[in-house]
Amino acid sequence: MARVKKVRPLWQKLILSLVSTLVFLLFIEVLSAFLFKTGIIIPLDWKKNLSLIYDYDMLYYNEPSRTALGNFKDVRPCRYTTNSFGFREDSEIAEIKPEDEYRIFCVGDSSTFGITVDQVQTYPAQLQSILNERSSGTERYRVINGGCAGFTSFQAVRFMERWVKKLKPDLIIYSIGFNDSTLARDEDKDVDYHKNVFAWLQRAFYSSNTFVLINQLTIINVMLAGKKKRAEPTCIRVRLSDYGSNLKRSVQIAREYGAMIIFCPITVVPQYMGVMHKVAAEYNVPIVETEESLWRAFNAIWNGAEDYGGQKLDYRGEIEISFTNFAEMGELKSSTMRTKPYVFDDTIHPNPIGYRAIAEDLAKRVP
């Protein structure tokens, strides 16, 4: 007599399939964690030891609790250290602000992070030093470097929504705009995951080691295949109209939690600077014109001063090289390049002397 094959009910098949899938995903997650923990697979660093990790709200942010020695674009060696929040700091930040502390929160891109300089040479670090040196009272100044390379105004809004309420700064220095005008890649799209009904599932997946592993292997496969870097679409990351809306929202967030805000544009292209000036006028926001700061530092270097703000001026040779390189590339024909003060390590980011000048001018605006 033939044996009758037992047919499982549909609901049992569904449960078995679901359990099997979950077990498989758990296995992949554990395996991914093991591979990264043991160093068998090392997450790819971004631009020479500056490590960014995926972030659900902001697309990416600085990897927390990391110290590395970098040499961005072969400019000069520098040390990158982040605390447990991902801020470029040598120490932790108390979420509850001490009563005797005047807290300044710097929101910005790579020029705030200080991608070409050492820890103490960033403008937030130099600003804190200047303010505490001039302080004669019991109040202590604490300047927090929240900058992240590549940030746009879209990301700055979400960054401020996350941290301003928690940190309760007295003053926010906002330096965003250069990256808004750059060409977009696929991963830079301003996707609002919050509107998705499965947002919680997306958050869990994008925060997992499995996602990092898949993304890592995809990159490795592309490299092994010898494929060229994909072409960038002819669109900018944040349109002018959206840039203006993001600036306004950032001002609203600051004032909602009782913080003063100052705009501090560094290497922002003219069209976006125009929008920033309009928003500043509409909302009565002070602007520190960093071009004036950088020209002051440039003139000190070019005229042979021995030091600037206690720092030795040894950058004239680098400035001469920058002029030569731009002339060879024809860049000096551009009106933007002709008016740019050459106090830059890589023609975009200020060097330590440039950051010092910016910090000096910002200090004049701090109560």
LINRA-V170282 format. One record per residue. N is the residue number from 0. RES is the residue in one small letter. PHI is phi in whole degrees, -180 to 180 (NA if undefined). Layout:
# LINRA-V170282
N,RES,PHI  N,RES,PHI
This chain:
# LINRA-V170282
0,m,NA  1,a,-68  2,r,-79  3,v,-81  4,k,-78  5,k,-77  6,v,-98  7,r,-77  8,p,-62  9,l,-59  10,w,-64  11,q,-69  12,k,-62  13,l,-65  14,i,-65  15,l,-62  16,s,-65  17,l,-65  18,v,-63  19,s,-62  20,t,-63  21,l,-63  22,v,-63  23,f,-63  24,l,-65  25,l,-64  26,f,-62  27,i,-64  28,e,-65  29,v,-65  30,l,-63  31,s,-62  32,a,-61  33,f,-65  34,l,-63  35,f,-75  36,k,-66  37,t,-83  38,g,84  39,i,-60  40,i,-122  41,i,-107  42,p,-56  43,l,-66  44,d,-77  45,w,-106  46,k,55  47,k,60  48,n,75  49,l,-91  50,s,-101  51,l,-112  52,i,-122  53,y,-66  54,d,-134  55,y,-60  56,d,-84  57,m,-109  58,l,76  59,y,-163  60,y,-160  61,n,-61  62,e,-66  63,p,-70  64,s,50  65,r,-130  66,t,-127  67,a,-149  68,l,-98  69,g,-121  70,n,-147  71,f,-62  72,k,52  73,d,58  74,v,-78  75,r,-167  76,p,-63  77,c,-152  78,r,-106  79,y,-110  80,t,-131  81,t,-119  82,n,-91  83,s,-68  84,f,-90  85,g,91  86,f,-77  87,r,-78  88,e,-142  89,d,-85  90,s,-133  91,e,-78  92,i,-112  93,a,-76  94,e,-63  95,i,-88  96,k,-69  97,p,-61  98,e,-65  99,d,-93  100,e,-110  101,y,-96  102,r,-102  103,i,-116  104,f,-114  105,c,-94  106,v,-108  107,g,-173  108,d,-102  109,s,-66  110,s,-74  111,t,-82  112,f,-58  113,g,83  114,i,-70  115,t,-110  116,v,-128  117,d,-73  118,q,-53  119,v,-81  120,q,-99  121,t,-66  122,y,-69  123,p,-61  124,a,-66  125,q,-69  126,l,-63  127,q,-61  128,s,-63  129,i,-63  130,l,-65  131,n,-72  132,e,-69  133,r,-86  134,s,-69  135,s,-111  136,g,-97  137,t,-87  138,e,-73  139,r,-112  140,y,-94  141,r,-128  142,v,-106  143,i,-101  144,n,-91  145,g,-100  146,g,-67  147,c,-143  148,a,-58  149,g,89  150,f,-65  151,t,-113  152,s,-64  153,f,-61  154,q,-73  155,a,-62  156,v,-60  157,r,-68  158,f,-63  159,m,-69  160,e,-60  161,r,-79  162,w,-108  163,v,-63  164,k,-63  165,k,-74  166,l,-87  167,k,49  168,p,-71  169,d,-82  170,l,-143  171,i,-117  172,i,-103  173,y,-110  174,s,-131  175,i,-135  176,g,159  177,f,-63  178,n,-71  179,d,-59  180,s,-90  181,t,-85  182,l,-68  183,a,-90  184,r,-107  185,d,-58  186,e,-77  187,d,-96  188,k,-63  189,d,-81  190,v,-83  191,d,-100  192,y,-67  193,h,-65  194,k,-82  195,n,-84  196,v,-66  197,f,-104  198,a,-58  199,w,-64  200,l,-72  201,q,-62  202,r,-59  203,a,-63  204,f,-68  205,y,-69  206,s,-93  207,s,-89  208,n,-67  209,t,-60  210,f,-62  211,v,-61  212,l,-64  213,i,-60  214,n,-62  215,q,-64  216,l,-66  217,t,-63  218,i,-63  219,i,-62  220,n,-62  221,v,-65  222,m,-65  223,l,-67  224,a,-74  225,g,73  226,k,-73  227,k,-75  228,k,-59  229,r,-63  230,a,-69  231,e,-87  232,p,-68  233,t,-84  234,c,-142  235,i,-90  236,r,-69  237,v,-134  238,r,-68  239,l,-56  240,s,-63  241,d,-70  242,y,-60  243,g,-62  244,s,-64  245,n,-67  246,l,-62  247,k,-62  248,r,-65  249,s,-65  250,v,-64  251,q,-63  252,i,-62  253,a,-58  254,r,-75  255,e,-60  256,y,-107  257,g,75  258,a,-103  259,m,-76  260,i,-133  261,i,-125  262,f,-86  263,c,-136  264,p,-72  265,i,-121  266,t,53  267,v,-84  268,v,-68  269,p,-54  270,q,-62  271,y,-75  272,m,-62  273,g,-60  274,v,-65  275,m,-62  276,h,-64  277,k,-65  278,v,-66  279,a,-62  280,a,-67  281,e,-67  282,y,-106  283,n,55  284,v,-103  285,p,-65  286,i,-123  287,v,-96  288,e,-78  289,t,-70  290,e,-61  291,e,-64  292,s,-62  293,l,-69  294,w,-65  295,r,-62  296,a,-67  297,f,-60  298,n,-65  299,a,-63  300,i,-66  301,w,-68  302,n,-89  303,g,85  304,a,-62  305,e,-81  306,d,-150  307,y,-142  308,g,60  309,g,85  310,q,-110  311,k,-69  312,l,-92  313,d,-126  314,y,-113  315,r,-61  316,g,-60  317,e,-67  318,i,-64  319,e,-62  320,i,-64  321,s,-60  322,f,-58  323,t,-62  324,n,-62  325,f,-68  326,a,-63  327,e,-66  328,m,-87  329,g,79  330,e,-69  331,l,-67  332,k,-72  333,s,-77  334,s,-64  335,t,-64  336,m,-71  337,r,-66  338,t,-96  339,k,-80  340,p,-71  341,y,-88  342,v,-117  343,f,-129  344,d,-75  345,d,-130  346,t,73  347,i,-123  348,h,-100  349,p,-61  350,n,-87  351,p,-56  352,i,-70  353,g,-63  354,y,-64  355,r,-62  356,a,-63  357,i,-62  358,a,-61  359,e,-62  360,d,-73  361,l,-66  362,a,-60  363,k,-68  364,r,-95  365,v,-86  366,p,-60
